[in-house]
Amino acid sequence: MTKIKNSVPETIYLTDYQFPAYLVESIDLTFQLEPSATHVRSLVQFVRNPECKPAAPLWLDGENLRLLSLRLDGVQLESTAYRLTAAGIEIADVPPAFTLEVETEIDPAGNSALEGLYLSSGNFCTQCEAQGFRKITYYPDRPDVMARFRVRIEAEFSAYPILLSNGNLIGQGRLEDGRHFVQWEDPFRKPSYLFALVAGNLACIEDHFITRSGREILLQIYVEHRNREFCDHAMLSLKKAMKWDEEVYGLEYDLDRYMIVAVDDFNMGAMENKGLNVFNSKYVLARSEIATDVDFLGIEAVIAHEYFHNYTGNRVTCRDWFQLSLKEGLTVFRDQEFSADLNSAAVKRIDDVRILRQSQFPEDAGPMAHPVRPASYVEINNFYTVTVYNKGAELIRMQQALLGKEQFNRGVRHYLKKHDGQAVTTDDFVIALEEAGGKNLAQFRRWYAQAGTPRVTLEARYDAEKQEFRLLCKQYCPPTPDKSAKYPFQIPLAVGLIAADGSDLPLTLTGEAVSDLTTRVLDLNQAEQEFVFTCVPEKPVLSPLRGFSAPVILEYPQPDAELAFRMGHDSDPFNRWEAAQLLAKRELLSVLEIEEPNVLSELFVKGWIQALGDRSADPSLLTQLLILPSEVYLGEQMGIIEPGLIHQTRQKARRQLSAAAPELLLARYREGRQTRAYALDPQQVGGRSLKNLCLSLLMLDENPQAVELCLQQYEFAGNMTDRLAALTCLASSALPQRQTILDDFYQRWQKQPLVVDKWFTLQATADRENVCNDVTTLLQHPAFTLENPNRARSLISSFAAGNPAGFHQVDGAGYRFLTEQILHLNQRNPQLAARMALPLSRWKRFESVRSGLMRDQLVQLQQQELSRDLFEVVNKSLK
């Protein structure tokens, strides 16, 4: 780990990009695995890049390596023939084509950063994205250097009977002294970040998939033996993803086998290494008694995401790390569409937008703001962000809206065919869409280069005599750290007009032939632009930004009556939910600091009760309509964030709703108690979500009837979704049996790490005055460790990012707690430490007392010896 103290590390700039001086034809790797002294031999065929003139020195990246030997075309190089630094090796004089043999020794057991090759629960595992391969051997560790990999792995058979790498298995056998070997060959060129190796004593679950051309693909999931019974859902999800990709994009899997390995110690969710995906076990293991509905859906999405990377990321990859969203934004969009097709599309869209508003919009408005294609970075690990992933996916979605789905899909297929086997840029992707879709997207490229969330203001006027509806649109993007002046974006603005009877009116723009379309995508590409709809027979209610067609903040002050009307009649399910959120937000923010028991208007409460009683509604969507805006979202709507007041007001509103309809809540709860066997179908998932929302509201006053229902649900639940929902209510209660039940849950599930993570999380996010003390005490629990990222996130990140009122308590105890844990992690896992520091980064948005306390903690961090990862976050936050 590179540490920084009282100095400024190098900043990397997109404008400084240069083609690699040397390309790699092939690389042969041999691993002799030992926990503390693994021997790595690489034999690399280099050739000078014709794009680079004159000839340049050969640079090989390498960190934390012990160099044993260096041979060029079979000749041992003396130390005077190269320059060895902490960052790599430079060889000044090399021929146009040559073979370089490098031998290194590494210490996987001592690799707590979980980058490169490391040990996880006694198994060897790699994580090479973004720059982990340089911790395995000296090599040009950059995504635009692609090569064919051949890998030989040798290890003790009894300890590591399973030896895996990318591609196809081409050889295996026994060696002396109880060791064995395997040989793998990947026929596709790939960058070093997609290299993978796994070795251990693992169980294998197998299945097969028949492609549309009739090829049989071997599917394998490798897990620890104790987890083999929890893989069925992951395997089913994989087969669904393979089928979907064939049907939607015509993409057929290209190797003979597809392997997934689940490990407990992993910094990320999963990694798309070609043919050998390494997953955080959180996104593989599931059965209804240990996983919730949210877990099942998350596994389905992540399995699909990594599989979809086989083409959008592997076959076509990034030229450099500034282009990270080229693969991640596109693949997130693809997994979102996959999940929407398989489950509730409306709820999926709401969930995706909720992530944007609660995480990405604040990132855009804070010190860590950056474009989807960043212009510079200090540490690339800090740019695996919601901006690159989720906003990047929104950019793909907008291009689909501008082109139309058919033309967009044709464009993606053209892009993959045109650039197969290449490392390219976001511009290359947009150009491919233009070529196939026949539309100029030059202005749209600004979305990739400009940070910030645009604000779109709407002004509507209806002329009854002319039967015209005029919509004036203005756009503006606030300054961000990268630049203050912004050029207008190209914004697809989907709108509808609703008649008094609740029906959608056909939309015809002036100068066009009469249209029967009821939703139109307007191309907003100027700072100010007016659209005129003709043949509008009555004054309509505007339904703006349908489906959240662009990641913007919309400013359109509709009256409460119009919002209530849209909540009940809008044909766009996202906008029905949005209308409910806007009404609730408006009422909650208007009564902050008012000491009254009721904070919601009679109009809102009446509409809420009517919605709750609608037995014909989709229960998943109904649940979303009934949930009040989150505390994080409400805070973002304020000039200065007051976490305590927001929490108190929102809880008052929840109690008001509960008190207004106790019998109906009880009836809807009882209706949701199922007797059928657990299934993941949308109706059952929605039923459980609605039932458990009702329980959480009934439990607010802890009346005996609600408590008894909650205790019964905890004890007799037939699945983890219901059991955990009951326990979550109990964890926030003041009931005398609270701790006894928490202890009971732990005793039942202590041998299931992922369930124990849930146990830590629900306590870290509990609504309790002394929650910071609870969290501090839990650090000493025998099951807690900072060495496992999942466990650390389950307690520390859940508290800091998921419990605003508890973390932001006014004495600053939460801030001091987080700083202490960040400093511990900075020494062992810099990536995790940097991500955990983000809740402190937006200190300027809070009222003065909290703001000062947060800044003090950042200053304290700044004075320490920090990793590059943490250095960048802390110093940007203090600017």
TORFITI-95107 format. One record per residue (C-alpha): residue in three letters; x, y, z. Coordinates in steps of 0.02 Angstrom, whole numbers, padded with zeros to 5 digits, always signed. Layout:
% TORFITI-95107
ALAXYZ ...
***
This chain:
% TORFITI-95107
MET+00000+00000+00000 THR+00067+00172-00048 LYS+00047+00290+00100 ILE+00046+00479+00092 LYS+00092+00603+00227 ASN+00115+00789+00204 SER+00136+00769+00017 VAL+00025+00771-00136 PRO+00016+00610-00237 GLU+00019+00616-00426 THR-00143+00658-00515 ILE-00180+00560-00674 TYR-00263+00657-00817 LEU-00365+00594-00964 THR-00281+00722-01077 ASP-00112+00640-01041 TYR-00165+00472-01114 GLN-00034+00393-01227 PHE-00042+00230-01323 PRO+00056+00089-01242 ALA+00234+00084-01311 TYR+00229-00107-01318 LEU+00088-00229-01348 VAL+00077-00408-01285 GLU+00048-00553-01402 SER+00031-00684-01265 ILE+00073-00716-01084 ASP+00110-00883-01001 LEU+00091-00884-00812 THR+00148-01018-00691 PHE+00095-01011-00508 GLN+00172-01119-00372 LEU+00049-01083-00234 GLU+00105-01065-00054 PRO+00011-00959+00075 SER+00155-00843+00119 ALA+00277-00870-00025 THR+00191-00899-00192 HIS+00310-00909-00339 VAL+00249-00827-00500 ARG+00334-00848-00669 SER+00274-00749-00819 LEU+00334-00772-00998 VAL+00275-00626-01104 GLN+00288-00601-01293 PHE+00307-00414-01324 VAL+00301-00317-01487 ARG+00329-00132-01513 ASN+00169-00033-01542 PRO+00176+00042-01719 GLU+00070+00187-01654 CYS+00217+00244-01545 LYS+00363+00327-01632 PRO+00504+00341-01590 ALA+00536+00187-01482 ALA+00509+00213-01296 PRO+00573+00118-01143 LEU+00474-00032-01083 TRP+00378+00004-00923 LEU+00309-00136-00815 ASP+00193-00098-00669 GLY+00229-00189-00506 GLU+00193-00161-00321 ASN+00236-00258-00163 LEU+00332-00389-00263 ARG+00495-00477-00228 LEU+00589-00486-00394 LEU+00682-00651-00412 SER+00735-00650-00593 LEU+00720-00550-00754 ARG+00768-00623-00924 LEU+00755-00543-01095 ASP+00757-00668-01239 GLY+00829-00797-01119 VAL+00971-00686-01056 GLN+00976-00639-00871 LEU+00973-00450-00851 GLU+01095-00371-00732 SER+01027-00242-00611 THR+01113-00105-00713 ALA+01007-00150-00864 TYR+00843-00091-00786 ARG+00775+00031-00658 LEU+00677-00045-00514 THR+00558+00068-00415 ALA+00417+00045-00290 ALA+00296+00066-00436 GLY+00376-00047-00565 ILE+00522-00082-00682 GLU+00588+00018-00829 ILE+00697-00065-00961 ALA+00773+00067-01074 ASP+00840-00038-01216 VAL+00731-00176-01291 PRO+00713-00241-01470 PRO+00555-00220-01577 ALA+00496-00395-01530 PHE+00557-00498-01383 THR+00514-00620-01243 LEU+00526-00564-01062 GLU+00529-00690-00921 VAL+00492-00623-00747 GLU+00496-00720-00583 THR+00421-00645-00426 GLU+00371-00698-00252 ILE+00216-00635-00164 ASP+00132-00657+00006 PRO-00055-00695-00019 ALA-00082-00729+00167 GLY-00022-00555+00212 ASN-00128-00468+00080 SER-00263-00385+00186 ALA-00303-00258+00049 LEU-00385-00400-00051 GLU-00305-00339-00214 GLY-00202-00454-00324 LEU-00185-00632-00256 TYR-00242-00659-00077 LEU-00307-00792+00042 SER-00492-00795+00087 SER-00549-00922+00217 GLY-00403-01034+00170 ASN-00434-01018-00018 PHE-00329-00923-00145 CYS-00423-00788-00240 THR-00383-00642-00353 GLN-00455-00468-00379 CYS-00365-00379-00519 GLU-00484-00238-00565 ALA-00432-00103-00572 GLN-00245-00118-00540 GLY-00221-00278-00443 PHE-00124-00378-00572 ARG+00031-00273-00537 LYS+00030-00351-00363 ILE+00052-00523-00443 THR+00191-00493-00570 TYR+00277-00354-00666 TYR+00171-00316-00820 PRO+00095-00170-00917 ASP-00059-00168-00805 ARG-00175-00061-00910 PRO-00338-00107-00997 ASP-00279-00063-01173 VAL-00145-00198-01169 MET-00239-00357-01217 ALA-00163-00530-01234 ARG-00203-00715-01240 PHE-00171-00794-01070 ARG-00111-00971-01035 VAL-00101-01017-00851 ARG-00023-01163-00757 ILE-00064-01180-00571 GLU+00028-01297-00454 ALA-00025-01327-00274 GLU-00040-01457-00136 PHE-00183-01572-00185 SER-00252-01605-00011 ALA-00268-01420+00031 TYR-00314-01354-00141 PRO-00399-01489-00246 ILE-00487-01358-00353 LEU-00376-01249-00464 LEU-00465-01126-00579 SER-00422-00990-00703 ASN-00498-00907-00857 GLY-00550-00997-01015 ASN-00545-01181-01056 LEU-00461-01321-00959 ILE-00325-01397-01070 GLY-00225-01505-00950 GLN-00209-01573-00774 GLY-00111-01703-00678 ARG-00020-01756-00520 LEU+00155-01701-00468 GLU+00277-01764-00337 ASP+00260-01730-00151 GLY+00070-01730-00152 ARG+00053-01584-00272 HIS-00047-01569-00433 PHE-00066-01450-00578 VAL-00194-01384-00701 GLN-00175-01285-00862 TRP-00300-01159-00928 GLU-00306-01066-01092 ASP-00415-00917-01134 PRO-00438-00905-01323 PHE-00495-00723-01312 ARG-00378-00576-01292 LYS-00405-00486-01128 PRO-00324-00353-01019 SER-00239-00402-00857 TYR-00381-00336-00749 LEU-00488-00482-00811 PHE-00364-00615-00755 ALA-00427-00731-00618 LEU-00361-00874-00514 VAL-00450-00972-00377 ALA-00380-01120-00281 GLY-00453-01211-00132 ASN-00559-01349-00061 LEU-00725-01304-00138 ALA-00889-01389-00180 CYS-00949-01379-00360 ILE-01131-01368-00416 GLU-01155-01404-00601 ASP-01289-01376-00731 HIS-01296-01348-00919 PHE-01366-01220-01038 ILE-01408-01253-01220 THR-01377-01099-01327 ARG-01492-01049-01468 SER-01367-01123-01592 GLY-01372-01289-01498 ARG-01205-01280-01405 GLU-01202-01356-01231 ILE-01119-01244-01099 LEU-01058-01316-00935 LEU-01111-01205-00790 GLN-01017-01220-00625 ILE-01036-01131-00459 TYR-00897-01158-00332 VAL-00929-01125-00147 GLU-00869-01183+00021 HIS-00941-01356+00059 ARG-01055-01288+00196 ASN-01139-01176+00067 ARG-01176-01297-00074 GLU-01362-01306-00031 PHE-01384-01118-00058 CYS-01339-01104-00244 ASP-01499-01153-00336 HIS-01563-00976-00355 ALA-01396-00913-00421 MET-01390-01052-00551 LEU-01568-01017-00606 SER-01528-00831-00618 LEU-01378-00868-00728 LYS-01481-00972-00849 LYS-01615-00835-00856 ALA-01481-00706-00895 MET-01405-00812-01034 LYS-01575-00837-01114 TRP-01622-00653-01098 ASP-01460-00593-01178 GLU-01490-00708-01326 GLU-01670-00649-01348 VAL-01642-00462-01326 TYR-01469-00432-01398 GLY-01434-00593-01494 LEU-01279-00627-01387 GLU-01231-00809-01364 TYR-01102-00865-01237 ASP-00933-00897-01318 LEU-00836-01020-01208 ASP-00869-01203-01165 ARG-00895-01170-00980 TYR-00949-01030-00866 MET-00887-01030-00687 ILE-00938-00932-00533 VAL-00843-00936-00369 ALA-00915-00865-00207 VAL-00794-00798-00075 ASP-00830-00718+00093 ASP-00690-00588+00086 PHE-00716-00473-00062 ASN-00710-00283-00080 MET-00838-00277-00220 GLY-01003-00360-00260 ALA-00929-00469-00397 MET-00800-00470-00535 GLU-00829-00516-00718 ASN-00664-00604-00755 LYS-00683-00691-00924 GLY-00767-00859-00896 LEU-00724-00860-00709 ASN-00828-00736-00610 VAL-00777-00709-00430 PHE-00924-00657-00320 ASN-00948-00591-00147 SER-01045-00735-00067 LYS-01182-00609-00027 TYR-01230-00612-00211 VAL-01232-00802-00233 LEU-01299-00888-00078 ALA-01487-00890-00049 ARG-01629-00993+00016 SER-01788-00925+00090 GLU-01737-00965+00269 ILE-01575-00863+00258 ALA-01611-00733+00122 THR-01744-00599+00101 ASP-01840-00553-00055 VAL-01719-00408-00077 ASP-01573-00530-00069 PHE-01651-00644-00200 LEU-01682-00500-00319 GLY-01509-00430-00288 ILE-01428-00597-00328 GLU-01529-00611-00487 ALA-01472-00437-00542 VAL-01288-00457-00498 ILE-01274-00630-00576 ALA-01348-00555-00734 HIS-01236-00402-00725 GLU-01076-00504-00720 TYR-01136-00621-00856 PHE-01184-00474-00969 HIS-01007-00407-00948 ASN-00948-00553-01055 TYR-00983-00442-01205 THR-01004-00267-01133 GLY-00840-00260-01040 ASN-00742-00416-01088 ARG-00758-00441-01276 VAL-00759-00251-01291 THR-00667-00166-01149 CYS-00605+00005-01092 ARG-00458+00093-01171 ASP-00415+00173-01003 TRP-00495+00188-00831 PHE-00573+00357-00871 GLN-00689+00256-00983 LEU-00748+00145-00839 SER-00931+00187-00871 LEU-00912+00120-01048 LYS-00931-00053-00974 GLU-01013-00019-00807 GLY-01148+00106-00858 LEU-01198+00000-01007 THR-01200-00161-00907 VAL-01297-00085-00761 PHE-01426-00027-00887 ARG-01435-00204-00958 ASP-01458-00284-00787 GLN-01592-00154-00745 GLU-01688-00199-00902 PHE-01668-00384-00865 SER-01737-00363-00688 ALA-01880-00255-00752 ASP-01928-00388-00878 LEU-01928-00527-00749 ASN-02010-00435-00603 SER-02110-00277-00573 ALA-02045-00150-00699 ALA-02126-00005-00606 VAL-02050-00049-00439 LYS-01880-00080-00519 ARG-01883+00094-00595 ILE-01931+00170-00428 ASP-01789+00077-00342 ASP-01664+00136-00472 VAL-01719+00317-00457 ARG-01715+00306-00268 ILE-01530+00259-00279 LEU-01497+00407-00392 ARG-01584+00531-00278 GLN-01515+00466-00115 SER-01337+00432-00172 GLN-01293+00499-00344 PHE-01376+00669-00336 PRO-01288+00706-00170 GLU-01124+00648-00247 ASP-01153+00767-00393 ALA-01183+00909-00270 GLY-01033+00873-00157 PRO-00843+00884-00159 MET-00825+00712-00240 ALA-00928+00764-00393 HIS-00855+00705-00558 PRO-00917+00676-00735 VAL-00972+00503-00790 ARG-00807+00504-00885 PRO-00690+00585-00758 ALA-00554+00703-00818 SER-00431+00657-00681 TYR-00404+00548-00528 VAL-00277+00513-00393 GLU-00337+00336-00356 ILE-00447+00246-00481 ASN-00528+00139-00345 ASN-00617+00297-00286 PHE-00710+00309-00451 TYR-00811+00151-00435 THR-00954+00266-00392 VAL-01141+00286-00413 THR-01100+00420-00542 VAL-01000+00301-00652 TYR-01119+00154-00626 ASN-01295+00220-00598 LYS-01288+00389-00683 GLY-01190+00302-00821 ALA-01338+00184-00841 GLU-01455+00333-00853 LEU-01350+00400-00997 ILE-01378+00236-01088 ARG-01564+00244-01049 MET-01576+00421-01117 GLN-01491+00370-01279 GLN-01618+00230-01296 ALA-01757+00358-01270 LEU-01684+00473-01403 LEU-01656+00335-01531 GLY-01802+00221-01493 LYS-01781+00046-01424 GLU-01764-00044-01591 GLN-01633+00075-01659 PHE-01541+00075-01493 ASN-01530-00115-01487 ARG-01467-00114-01666 GLY-01336+00014-01612 VAL-01275-00094-01468 ARG-01256-00244-01583 HIS-01162-00136-01709 TYR-01047-00072-01570 LEU-01005-00249-01511 LYS-00971-00311-01688 LYS-00869-00159-01740 HIS-00757-00160-01585 ASP-00748-00345-01543 GLY-00581-00382-01461 GLN-00538-00198-01440 ALA-00513-00075-01297 VAL-00616+00080-01338 THR-00692+00240-01269 THR-00864+00309-01227 ASP-00852+00412-01387 ASP-00833+00251-01486 PHE-00994+00187-01408 VAL-01092+00346-01448 ILE-01025+00348-01627 ALA-01083+00168-01651 LEU-01258+00217-01593 GLU-01257+00364-01714 GLU-01203+00252-01858 ALA-01340+00124-01826 GLY-01476+00243-01765 GLY-01456+00383-01890 LYS-01460+00520-01759 ASN-01327+00648-01714 LEU-01282+00631-01530 ALA-01139+00756-01528 GLN-01223+00867-01398 PHE-01269+00716-01294 ARG-01083+00683-01263 ARG-01087+00827-01138 TRP-01169+00708-01016 TYR-01006+00610-01011 ALA-00894+00763-00989 GLN-00994+00878-00872 ALA-01026+00839-00689 GLY-01180+00894-00595 THR-01368+00866-00596 PRO-01461+00980-00717 ARG-01614+01072-00653 VAL-01761+01083-00772 THR-01894+01215-00741 LEU-02064+01198-00825 GLU-02197+01331-00856 ALA-02362+01273-00930 ARG-02502+01376-01011 TYR-02665+01319-01090 ASP-02757+01420-01222 ALA-02937+01356-01227 GLU-02982+01457-01382 LYS-02836+01387-01485 GLN-02840+01219-01395 GLU-02653+01236-01370 PHE-02547+01180-01224 ARG-02380+01271-01215 LEU-02235+01203-01113 LEU-02086+01317-01083 CYS-01932+01220-01026 LYS-01774+01293-00952 GLN-01618+01199-00900 TYR-01474+01249-00787 CYS-01333+01150-00706 PRO-01254+01217-00545 PRO-01064+01233-00532 THR-00963+01080-00479 PRO-00781+01064-00424 ASP-00724+01026-00602 LYS-00803+01179-00685 SER-00927+01318-00651 ALA-00996+01357-00824 LYS-01098+01217-00904 TYR-01160+01199-01082 PRO-01341+01143-01109 PHE-01370+00957-01103 GLN-01474+00855-01224 ILE-01618+00797-01114 PRO-01753+00674-01168 LEU-01906+00740-01075 ALA-02050+00616-01079 VAL-02219+00698-01047 GLY-02403+00659-01049 LEU-02565+00760-01032 ILE-02707+00693-00925 ALA-02890+00737-00955 ALA-03015+00772-00815 ASP-03081+00594-00826 GLY-02907+00523-00795 SER-02875+00469-00974 ASP-02719+00515-01072 LEU-02739+00641-01211 PRO-02655+00613-01380 LEU-02504+00726-01404 THR-02476+00819-01568 LEU-02337+00948-01578 THR-02368+01102-01683 GLY-02326+01075-01866 GLU-02347+00887-01855 ALA-02482+00772-01921 VAL-02612+00722-01791 SER-02537+00592-01675 ASP-02614+00460-01564 LEU-02462+00448-01450 THR-02503+00485-01267 THR-02323+00496-01207 ARG-02198+00601-01306 VAL-02010+00614-01281 LEU-01964+00797-01305 ASP-01786+00835-01359 LEU-01736+00973-01239 ASN-01566+01033-01302 GLN-01565+01220-01271 ALA-01554+01326-01114 GLU-01733+01382-01149 GLN-01854+01295-01266 GLU-02043+01296-01293 PHE-02149+01151-01353 VAL-02328+01179-01413 PHE-02458+01040-01417 THR-02609+01066-01529 CYS-02783+00990-01532 VAL-02794+00985-01342 PRO-02983+00991-01310 GLU-02979+01034-01125 LYS-02860+01102-00994 PRO-02753+00952-00949 VAL-02646+00903-00801 LEU-02464+00888-00852 SER-02375+00724-00814 PRO-02192+00776-00829 LEU-02033+00671-00840 ARG-02126+00507-00860 GLY-02025+00354-00813 PHE-01894+00475-00749 SER-01831+00493-00927 ALA-01677+00594-00876 PRO-01575+00611-00714 VAL-01627+00790-00678 ILE-01705+00888-00538 LEU-01876+00946-00598 GLU-01946+01112-00540 TYR-02130+01120-00580 PRO-02242+01186-00439 GLN-02402+01089-00467 PRO-02544+01123-00343 ASP-02580+00990-00213 ALA-02744+00949-00299 GLU-02654+00910-00462 LEU-02528+00800-00372 ALA-02669+00708-00285 PHE-02756+00686-00453 ARG-02597+00617-00533 MET-02571+00501-00384 GLY-02739+00422-00422 HIS-02748+00431-00612 ASP-02577+00447-00696 SER-02555+00301-00816 ASP-02366+00308-00790 PRO-02334+00206-00632 PHE-02173+00297-00592 ASN-02263+00464-00598 ARG-02403+00401-00486 TRP-02270+00360-00357 GLU-02182+00525-00391 ALA-02340+00624-00361 ALA-02361+00539-00191 GLN-02180+00576-00147 LEU-02196+00759-00196 LEU-02352+00780-00093 ALA-02273+00699+00059 LYS-02109+00795+00038 ARG-02202+00960+00025 GLU-02301+00928+00183 LEU-02157+00860+00286 LEU-02038+01001+00244 SER-02171+01133+00278 VAL-02193+01081+00459 LEU-02013+01058+00516 GLU-01989+01135+00689 ILE-02178+01148+00717 GLU-02224+01067+00882 GLU-02388+00987+00831 PRO-02435+00803+00840 ASN-02506+00801+00663 VAL-02396+00852+00518 LEU-02492+00786+00368 SER-02645+00871+00294 GLU-02816+00792+00292 LEU-02807+00784+00102 PHE-02647+00683+00107 VAL-02706+00565+00244 LYS-02870+00534+00155 GLY-02781+00494-00008 TRP-02658+00381+00084 ILE-02799+00283+00167 GLN-02890+00263+00002 ALA-02732+00194-00077 LEU-02704+00075+00070 GLY-02880+00006+00046 ASP-02862-00025-00141 ARG-02866-00217-00154 SER-02850-00210-00345 ALA-02680-00123-00344 ASP-02514-00209-00378 PRO-02455-00237-00198 SER-02272-00200-00240 LEU-02314-00033-00318 LEU-02442+00005-00182 THR-02308-00020-00049 GLN-02197+00105-00137 LEU-02340+00230-00146 LEU-02372+00214+00041 ILE-02191+00237+00099 LEU-02147+00415+00147 PRO-01992+00496+00070 SER-01831+00442+00158 GLU-01738+00552+00281 VAL-01590+00562+00163 TYR-01700+00621+00019 LEU-01788+00749+00128 GLY-01621+00816+00188 GLU-01564+00842+00010 GLN-01713+00956-00020 MET-01659+01073+00119 GLY-01533+01214+00106 ILE-01455+01161+00271 ILE-01483+00981+00328 GLU-01555+00957+00504 PRO-01551+00768+00531 GLY-01636+00768+00702 LEU-01782+00876+00647 ILE-01807+00776+00488 HIS-01812+00614+00586 GLN-01934+00680+00716 THR-02051+00752+00584 ARG-02051+00595+00477 GLN-02086+00486+00629 LYS-02230+00601+00680 ALA-02303+00580+00506 ARG-02288+00391+00514 ARG-02375+00390+00684 GLN-02513+00501+00615 LEU-02544+00380+00472 SER-02543+00232+00589 ALA-02666+00316+00707 ALA-02780+00365+00562 ALA-02810+00189+00499 PRO-02767+00057+00631 GLU-02907-00061+00583 LEU-02869-00052+00397 LEU-02683-00079+00431 LEU-02726-00229+00536 ALA-02842-00298+00402 ARG-02713-00276+00264 TYR-02582-00357+00376 ARG-02691-00509+00407 GLU-02733-00522+00222 GLY-02548-00533+00185 ARG-02513-00682+00299 GLN-02487-00818+00171 THR-02511-01004+00187 ARG-02433-01048+00019 ALA-02255-01107+00002 TYR-02127-00969-00021 ALA-02106-00908-00200 LEU-02018-00761-00278 ASP-02158-00713-00397 PRO-02205-00527-00401 GLN-02374-00556-00316 GLN-02298-00643-00165 VAL-02153-00520-00154 GLY-02275-00375-00159 GLY-02388-00457-00031 ARG-02246-00478+00092 SER-02185-00300+00067 LEU-02359-00228+00098 LYS-02391-00339+00248 ASN-02225-00293+00329 LEU-02252-00107+00297 CYS-02418-00122+00390 LEU-02331-00211+00534 SER-02197-00077+00548 LEU-02332+00058+00562 LEU-02436-00041+00687 MET-02282-00065+00796 LEU-02246+00121+00812 ASP-02346+00140+00973 GLU-02302-00036+01033 ASN-02482-00077+01081 PRO-02505-00254+01149 GLN-02598-00319+00996 ALA-02462-00260+00875 VAL-02324-00325+00987 GLU-02406-00495+00995 LEU-02422-00501+00805 CYS-02241-00451+00788 LEU-02180-00582+00911 GLN-02283-00716+00825 GLN-02216-00668+00654 TYR-02038-00675+00718 GLU-02062-00846+00797 PHE-02163-00932+00662 ALA-02107-00846+00501 GLY-02080-00968+00358 ASN-01949-00860+00274 MET-01812-00735+00316 THR-01906-00589+00237 ASP-02044-00599+00367 ARG-01933-00648+00512 LEU-01813-00504+00482 ALA-01956-00380+00459 ALA-02022-00426+00631 LEU-01850-00420+00709 THR-01817-00249+00632 CYS-01973-00182+00719 LEU-01920-00260+00883 ALA-01741-00193+00868 SER-01807-00014+00866 SER-01927-00044+01010 ALA-01913-00013+01197 LEU-01988-00183+01238 PRO-01909-00278+01384 GLN-01889-00435+01276 ARG-01794-00341+01140 GLN-01620-00401+01187 THR-01679-00578+01221 ILE-01749-00591+01045 LEU-01593-00515+00967 ASP-01489-00644+01061 ASP-01605-00782+01004 PHE-01586-00731+00822 TYR-01397-00732+00836 GLN-01396-00903+00918 ARG-01506-00974+00781 TRP-01402-00905+00637 GLN-01227-00881+00704 LYS-01156-01009+00581 GLN-01225-00913+00431 PRO-01111-00762+00403 LEU-01229-00672+00286 VAL-01371-00684+00413 VAL-01256-00622+00550 ASP-01218-00473+00439 LYS-01405-00435+00437 TRP-01408-00447+00627 PHE-01271-00316+00641 THR-01356-00204+00512 LEU-01527-00199+00591 GLN-01450-00147+00757 ALA-01341-00015+00672 THR-01495+00060+00587 ALA-01614+00046+00735 ASP-01714+00198+00789 ARG-01640+00216+00963 GLU-01570+00365+01055 ASN-01416+00268+01110 VAL-01385+00181+00946 CYS-01206+00247+00935 ASN-01168+00164+01102 ASP-01248+00004+01037 VAL-01139+00006+00883 THR-00982+00042+00983 THR-01021-00104+01097 LEU-01049-00219+00948 LEU-00869-00188+00893 GLN-00820-00302+01036 HIS-00940-00441+00987 PRO-00847-00604+00950 ALA-00926-00612+00778 PHE-00866-00440+00726 THR-00707-00415+00626 LEU-00635-00277+00518 GLU-00547-00406+00411 ASN-00705-00457+00319 PRO-00775-00313+00211 ASN-00955-00376+00224 ARG-00947-00380+00413 ALA-00866-00208+00424 ARG-00996-00134+00306 SER-01139-00220+00398 LEU-01103-00123+00557 ILE-00999+00031+00518 SER-01064+00082+00347 SER-01243+00037+00392 PHE-01233+00153+00541 ALA-01144+00297+00453 ALA-01242+00293+00289 GLY-01404+00209+00341 ASN-01450+00292+00507 PRO-01445+00481+00481 ALA-01519+00527+00649 GLY-01406+00409+00746 PHE-01246+00448+00652 HIS-01273+00636+00654 GLN-01313+00650+00840 VAL-01266+00824+00893 ASP-01123+00779+01012 GLY-01021+00710+00866 ALA-01001+00536+00941 GLY-01047+00457+00774 TYR-00914+00555+00683 ARG-00779+00509+00808 PHE-00831+00327+00799 LEU-00819+00326+00609 THR-00649+00412+00607 GLU-00576+00282+00725 GLN-00635+00140+00615 ILE-00574+00225+00456 LEU-00399+00240+00530 HIS-00399+00056+00576 LEU-00453+00008+00400 ASN-00331+00128+00317 GLN-00190+00012+00370 ARG-00267-00149+00306 ASN-00396-00110+00170 PRO-00377+00063+00090 GLN-00522+00041-00032 LEU-00643+00005+00109 ALA-00575+00147+00216 ALA-00598+00275+00077 ARG-00778+00222+00044 MET-00820+00231+00227 ALA-00756+00410+00236 LEU-00884+00473+00112 PRO-01021+00514+00242 LEU-00902+00646+00312 SER-00868+00724+00142 ARG-01027+00829+00134 TRP-00999+00919+00299 LYS-01037+01089+00221 ARG-01220+01041+00195 PHE-01258+01024+00380 GLU-01301+01151+00514 SER-01152+01236+00595 VAL-01126+01125+00749 ARG-01126+00961+00654 SER-01032+01040+00509 GLY-00891+01094+00622 LEU-00879+00925+00708 MET-00872+00833+00542 ARG-00739+00950+00476 ASP-00635+00921+00633 GLN-00633+00735+00598 LEU-00578+00763+00418 VAL-00437+00876+00477 GLN-00385+00742+00601 LEU-00381+00615+00461 GLN-00283+00733+00349 GLN-00144+00740+00478 GLN-00118+00552+00474 GLU-00017+00441+00357 LEU-00149+00396+00230 SER-00165+00279+00083 ARG-00189+00359-00088 ASP-00371+00304-00083 LEU-00410+00393+00079 PHE-00297+00541+00043 GLU-00399+00587-00110 VAL-00566+00579-00020 VAL-00509+00678+00132 ASN-00420+00815+00036 LYS-00559+00840-00091 SER-00684+00848+00052 LEU-00588+00988+00138 LYS-00569+01099-00016 
***
